[in-house]
Amino acid sequence: MSTPTVDDPTSGTSTVPDVADVLRRGLVRSHFQPILHLDSGRVAAFEALARGPEGPLHSPFALFGAAREAGLLAELDEACRAAAFRGAVEHHLVAPLGLFVNVEPEVLDSAPLDDLLAIAESAPARLRVVVEITERALALRPAELLRTVQRVRDLGWGVALDDVGAETASLAFMPLLRPDVVKLDLRLTQDRPGPEVAEIMNAVNAYAERTGALILAEGIETERHLAAARALGATLGQGWLFGRPVPQPAPVDDVHELRLLSPVTTSASGADAASPFACLPPGTPLRRSSKRLLVEISKQLEREAMRVGETCVTAATFQHARHFTVATEQRYRDLADRVGFVCAVGEDLSEEPVAGVRGATLSPDDPVLGEWDVTVIGPHFAAALLARDLGDDGPDMDRTFEYALTYERDVVAAATHALLSRVRPHGAEPVTRVSAPVSAAGPAAPAGTGARVEEPLDLSSVPSQSVLRALSATTNGVSIADMTRPDHPLVFVNPAFEALAGFPASELLGRNCRLLQGSDTDRAAVARIRAAIRAGVECRELVLNVRGPHREPWWNEVHLSPVHDEHGRLVQYVGLQNDVTDRVEADRALKRASDQARSYLARIEQLAYTDALTGLMNRRRFEEQVEVALWDARVADGALAVLFMDLDGFKAVNDELGHAAGDEVLQAIAARLRDRVRRTDLLARLGGDEFLVALCGLDPATAEQEARRIASGLAECVREPVEVRGVSVAVGVSIGISTYPHDAEDFGRLVHAADLRMYDIKDGSASAR
């Protein structure tokens, strides 16, 4: 078969495009799949699914995989949305039809919306957009996702939570995202029902009944799938039964209009400054208590979170890292093992205070530093302890707080939202324990994930020989350990396990499965497996095992399931193994590429906001920071001063010693100024030998006097000689001062006033000489 090609308009030849070529030539296109209202059979919306040109990059898996490898994911994501919007306009897929588009989690916070708005406004009738997001995005980038959702809602667009059921955490995040549409993962309609399906259905239907959200079932390919979707409570559906994705959908005359949720505004939404305590409704009765009672209430809420389990989100505040004690670490380690998502924020807390717990350090002016908050929210449970430190002195455990204990779901969701908005992107993606299958409509899981692993059979309820024959035939590695005998020897292994282990059954039976462990096997993972076995419960782990006599490493996604006899005694453990080495290596490659991209972006941001010579902020960044400080001063009826500093005699340094020596002098003076200004003040290099200082948080009555005092101290440190290449160099400085609100109320006029006064001082000094 010949390799697919595309025409190169510049050379008249045909070439195989790489992803950069695809983007440069605008070859990304959208195919559109209909979404139907199940009762009326009418089309309600279309989902836009990205496709590359015919050839190796046509499928979305290949296209996005290549973009991730090339570091062009953001560019591809932007191209996909633009293609979706242009295609919708071209094919008249406008209101009242809905248009479902996807946002990649890795780039969602930087996703440009202006270009989409311009395309949308060119339509004869407006586009009714529904942005699809996944719970995976919230787990990795909570602050960014919550801000993006707010931006989407501000535009009047809808939000769909995608792949619900692929991971249990999606159930926990529903009340935080408040999606208009809940998209059920296709396995719920295509697989046989079981306890997990019932749990998901229970949670989703409760959310839909409470909010009025729509339930959409994916992967409807047969009448049986359609019946299953209806039984699950879905009112919308998509899949091959209704139509495959096509580049040019047929015109739709009879439309079923989508009904989106009414906007909800909370005190926390879209604002990092909002605190959980501020989410309490006005008039909420407040109680007072010492820290002792709050400790016990917090522990009770943590126990409730563990009872809810993987469908729960828990968030907590610690005023300072020292309050995150050894005992607290142990409790939160247990929480992380049993709860879907756990975060803890406080001053000097790290990104991951303990394994599995997301953390964030807080700035000194964050209102959360004065609070004690613990929130727990899941599909059927919501509670929050919201307390404020009254600031009295005395022993730590006797400190007094005013607090409320609330079970109002909207308040708990808003308080949790406020805390998650402070959690920054995680350094790496968590390992997916169960991978979703690929939808006929497009990818339902990230590229590189393996096939979904079936649950181990319950050997106590099936005749032994039938079970063994079935286990021998499966392609997954299966082992059975006898828990009634010393050292728990293997009593059964299937051919697939023999291949994974690299030994024949004759060398495996009678031995403990620890023979698969190597020197690099994660001891913590092994400890968790042993703890689960001691407790007689099931467990899943990702462990690095070794294969055969040559000890070849491979990654094992193992699921251990206990088997009890009729008296409840633990008699066996069934192990289900799956080689996911390719997936793990792909995830690690993606992480390396992601880390490189983050480093590159951080460098770009540093260049954009930092003076390259001195490392101080530049005028652009300084102006942004001063505008924030001015806003704070207006709110607090405070004052602010701007100091315009111009070095005297600096030109002579350049003329006599050269510009390299002059640069060294500027760097030395910048370092002195950085050490001398207060922690709350702002310092920038304007250019040449000019510097700017903003003195924040001043008292209006004494602002000018305080500014002159600080300016005098800064002038003294500038005048101290600088040793440059064996020569002692001394320069002077002229400093002009302006204050808010006395001289001006905005940045530009404050700088101008300080600049004029600086020149008056410089001219006066020249006249005196």
Secondary structure as the mmCIF struct_conf table of DSSP 4:
data_model
#
loop_
_struct_conf.conf_type_id
_struct_conf.id
_struct_conf.beg_label_comp_id
_struct_conf.beg_label_asym_id
_struct_conf.beg_label_seq_id
_struct_conf.end_label_comp_id
_struct_conf.end_label_asym_id
_struct_conf.end_label_seq_id
HELX_LH_PP_P HELX_LH_PP_P1 SER A 2 PRO A 4
STRN STRN1 VAL A 6 ASP A 8
TURN_TY1_P TURN_TY1_P1 PRO A 9 GLY A 12
STRN STRN2 THR A 13 THR A 15
HELX_RH_AL_P HELX_RH_AL_P1 VAL A 19 ARG A 24
TURN_TY1_P TURN_TY1_P2 ARG A 25 GLY A 26
STRN STRN3 ARG A 29 HIS A 37
TURN_TY1_P TURN_TY1_P3 LEU A 38 SER A 40
STRN STRN4 VAL A 43 ARG A 51
BEND BEND1 PRO A 53 GLY A 55
TURN_TY1_P TURN_TY1_P4 PRO A 56 LEU A 57
BEND BEND2 SER A 59 SER A 59
HELX_RH_AL_P HELX_RH_AL_P2 PRO A 60 ALA A 70
TURN_TY1_P TURN_TY1_P5 GLY A 71 GLY A 71
HELX_RH_AL_P HELX_RH_AL_P3 LEU A 73 GLU A 90
TURN_TY1_P TURN_TY1_P6 HIS A 91 HIS A 92
TURN_TY1_P TURN_TY1_P7 ALA A 95 PRO A 96
BEND BEND3 LEU A 97 LEU A 97
STRN STRN5 GLY A 98 ASN A 102
HELX_RH_3T_P HELX_RH_3T_P1 PRO A 105 SER A 110
HELX_RH_AL_P HELX_RH_AL_P4 ASP A 114 GLU A 121
TURN_TY1_P TURN_TY1_P8 SER A 122 SER A 122
BEND BEND4 ALA A 123 ALA A 125
STRN STRN6 ARG A 128 THR A 134
HELX_RH_AL_P HELX_RH_AL_P5 GLU A 135 LEU A 140
HELX_RH_AL_P HELX_RH_AL_P6 PRO A 142 ASP A 154
TURN_TY1_P TURN_TY1_P9 LEU A 155 GLY A 156
STRN STRN7 GLY A 158 VAL A 164
TURN_TY1_P TURN_TY1_P10 GLY A 165 ALA A 166
STRN STRN8 GLU A 167 GLU A 167
TURN_TY1_P TURN_TY1_P11 THR A 168 THR A 168
HELX_RH_AL_P HELX_RH_AL_P7 ALA A 169 LEU A 177
BEND BEND5 ASP A 180 ASP A 180
STRN STRN9 VAL A 181 LEU A 184
HELX_RH_AL_P HELX_RH_AL_P8 LEU A 186 GLN A 190
BEND BEND6 ASP A 191 ASP A 191
HELX_LH_PP_P HELX_LH_PP_P2 ARG A 192 PRO A 193
HELX_RH_AL_P HELX_RH_AL_P9 PRO A 195 THR A 211
STRN STRN10 LEU A 214 ALA A 217
BEND BEND7 THR A 222 THR A 222
HELX_RH_AL_P HELX_RH_AL_P10 GLU A 223 ALA A 231
TURN_TY1_P TURN_TY1_P12 LEU A 232 GLY A 233
BEND BEND8 THR A 235 THR A 235
STRN STRN11 LEU A 236 GLY A 237
BEND BEND9 GLY A 239 GLY A 239
TURN_TY1_P TURN_TY1_P13 TRP A 240 PHE A 242
STRN STRN12 VAL A 246 VAL A 246
BEND BEND10 PRO A 247 GLN A 248
HELX_LH_PP_P HELX_LH_PP_P3 PRO A 249 PRO A 251
BEND BEND11 ASP A 253 ASP A 254
STRN STRN13 VAL A 255 VAL A 255
HELX_LH_PP_P HELX_LH_PP_P4 LEU A 260 PRO A 263
TURN_TY1_P TURN_TY1_P14 SER A 267 GLY A 270
TURN_TY1_P TURN_TY1_P15 ASP A 272 ALA A 273
BEND BEND12 PRO A 276 PRO A 276
HELX_RH_3T_P HELX_RH_3T_P2 PHE A 277 CYS A 279
BEND BEND13 LEU A 280 LEU A 280
HELX_LH_PP_P HELX_LH_PP_P5 PRO A 281 PRO A 281
TURN_TY1_P TURN_TY1_P16 PRO A 282 GLY A 283
STRN STRN14 ARG A 287 SER A 290
HELX_RH_AL_P HELX_RH_AL_P11 LYS A 291 VAL A 308
HELX_RH_3T_P HELX_RH_3T_P3 GLY A 309 THR A 311
STRN STRN15 VAL A 313 HIS A 320
HELX_RH_3T_P HELX_RH_3T_P4 ALA A 321 HIS A 323
BEND BEND14 PHE A 324 PHE A 324
HELX_RH_AL_P HELX_RH_AL_P12 VAL A 326 ARG A 338
BEND BEND15 VAL A 339 GLY A 340
STRN STRN16 PHE A 341 GLU A 347
TURN_TY1_P TURN_TY1_P17 ASP A 348 ASP A 348
BEND BEND16 GLU A 351 GLU A 351
BEND BEND17 PRO A 353 VAL A 354
TURN_TY1_P TURN_TY1_P18 ALA A 355 GLY A 356
STRN STRN17 ARG A 358 THR A 361
TURN_TY1_P TURN_TY1_P19 PRO A 364 ASP A 365
HELX_RH_3T_P HELX_RH_3T_P5 PRO A 367 GLY A 370
STRN STRN18 GLU A 371 ILE A 377
BEND BEND18 PRO A 379 HIS A 380
STRN STRN19 ALA A 382 ASP A 389
BEND BEND19 GLY A 394 GLY A 394
HELX_RH_3T_P HELX_RH_3T_P6 ASP A 396 ASP A 398
STRN STRN20 THR A 400 THR A 406
HELX_RH_AL_P HELX_RH_AL_P13 ARG A 409 LEU A 420
TURN_TY1_P TURN_TY1_P20 SER A 421 ARG A 422
HELX_LH_PP_P HELX_LH_PP_P6 VAL A 423 HIS A 426
BEND BEND20 GLY A 427 ALA A 428
HELX_LH_PP_P HELX_LH_PP_P7 GLU A 429 THR A 432
BEND BEND21 ARG A 433 VAL A 434
HELX_LH_PP_P HELX_LH_PP_P8 SER A 435 VAL A 438
STRN STRN21 SER A 439 SER A 439
TURN_TY1_P TURN_TY1_P21 ALA A 440 ALA A 441
STRN STRN22 GLY A 442 GLY A 442
BEND BEND22 ALA A 444 ALA A 445
TURN_TY1_P TURN_TY1_P22 ALA A 447 GLY A 448
HELX_LH_PP_P HELX_LH_PP_P9 ALA A 451 LEU A 457
HELX_RH_3T_P HELX_RH_3T_P7 LEU A 459 SER A 461
BEND BEND23 VAL A 462 VAL A 462
HELX_RH_AL_P HELX_RH_AL_P14 SER A 464 ALA A 473
BEND BEND24 THR A 475 ASN A 476
STRN STRN23 GLY A 477 ASP A 482
TURN_TY1_P TURN_TY1_P23 MET A 483 THR A 484
BEND BEND25 ARG A 485 ARG A 485
TURN_TY1_P TURN_TY1_P24 PRO A 486 ASP A 487
STRN STRN24 LEU A 490 VAL A 493
HELX_RH_AL_P HELX_RH_AL_P15 PRO A 495 ALA A 501
TURN_TY1_P TURN_TY1_P25 GLY A 502 GLY A 502
BEND BEND26 PHE A 503 PHE A 503
HELX_RH_AL_P HELX_RH_AL_P16 ALA A 505 LEU A 508
TURN_TY1_P TURN_TY1_P26 LEU A 509 GLY A 510
BEND BEND27 ARG A 511 ARG A 511
HELX_RH_3T_P HELX_RH_3T_P8 CYS A 513 LEU A 516
STRN STRN25 GLN A 517 GLN A 517
TURN_TY1_P TURN_TY1_P27 SER A 519 ASP A 520
BEND BEND28 THR A 521 THR A 521
HELX_RH_AL_P HELX_RH_AL_P17 ARG A 523 ALA A 535
TURN_TY1_P TURN_TY1_P28 GLY A 536 GLY A 536
STRN STRN26 CYS A 539 ARG A 547
TURN_TY1_P TURN_TY1_P29 GLY A 548 ARG A 551
STRN STRN27 GLU A 552 HIS A 564
TURN_TY1_P TURN_TY1_P30 GLU A 566 HIS A 567
BEND BEND29 GLY A 568 GLY A 568
STRN STRN28 LEU A 570 ASP A 579
HELX_RH_AL_P HELX_RH_AL_P18 THR A 581 TYR A 609
STRN STRN29 THR A 610 THR A 610
TURN_TY1_P TURN_TY1_P31 ALA A 612 THR A 614
BEND BEND30 LEU A 616 LEU A 616
STRN STRN30 MET A 617 MET A 617
HELX_RH_AL_P HELX_RH_AL_P19 ARG A 619 ALA A 636
TURN_TY1_P TURN_TY1_P32 ASP A 637 ASP A 637
STRN STRN31 ALA A 639 ASP A 648
BEND BEND31 GLY A 649 GLY A 649
HELX_RH_AL_P HELX_RH_AL_P20 PHE A 650 LEU A 657
HELX_RH_AL_P HELX_RH_AL_P21 HIS A 659 ARG A 676
BEND BEND32 VAL A 677 VAL A 677
TURN_TY1_P TURN_TY1_P33 ARG A 679 THR A 680
STRN STRN32 LEU A 682 GLY A 687
TURN_TY1_P TURN_TY1_P34 GLY A 688 ASP A 689
STRN STRN33 GLU A 690 LEU A 698
TURN_TY1_P TURN_TY1_P35 PRO A 700 THR A 702
HELX_RH_AL_P HELX_RH_AL_P22 ALA A 703 ARG A 719
BEND BEND33 GLU A 720 GLU A 720
STRN STRN34 VAL A 722 VAL A 724
TURN_TY1_P TURN_TY1_P36 ARG A 725 GLY A 726
STRN STRN35 VAL A 727 VAL A 729
STRN STRN36 GLY A 732 TYR A 740
TURN_TY1_P TURN_TY1_P37 PRO A 741 ASP A 743
BEND BEND34 GLU A 745 ASP A 746
HELX_RH_AL_P HELX_RH_AL_P23 PHE A 747 ALA A 768
#
